[in-house]
């Protein structure tokens, strides 16, 4: 579904001509909500080995979270997500063992370099026209925008909330049900 198609569909489902100018706001609020709650493989991006500078790494501006990080050369030992206070107080000797967000940067204890997998923001439909989410789960956009519209006009948003939550759960569940190796079991 393209951005233009979504605008038309939301207007059609709302059956209100007086809110057409607000629909882009409803979609933007939906995207903000999705970026806070959704973490699926389509949002993952590899972070190559990056040298620590004063214990910090500043990822790209579209990075919203870390899935897993590890010290280069220690791929089997993921860094533990900790509070910023814990990371700062642990010092900066030896290979890194933990990290925390410090503003838009990652604070890491230890020295060397870190690599891993990060989550990036869903590209905004208003600038991209389409994105992986509008193609794979357009109902999330529709139900999210209708939820925002219902709140805006003072209607009960619970129906749209339920449908949004179900679509979100379905997408996350499908992402977690990746096929594994076949295991032979005795009869």
ABEGO torsion letter per residue (X at the ends): XBAAAAAAAAAAAAGBAAAAAAAAAAAAAAAAAAAAABBBAAABBBBBBBBBBGGBBBBBAABABBABBBBBGAAABBBBBBBAAAAAAAEBBEBBABBBBBEABBBBBEBEBBBEBBBBBBBBAAAAGBBAAAAABAAAAAAAAAAAAAAAAGBBAAAAAAAAAAAAAAAAAAAABBBBBBBBBBX
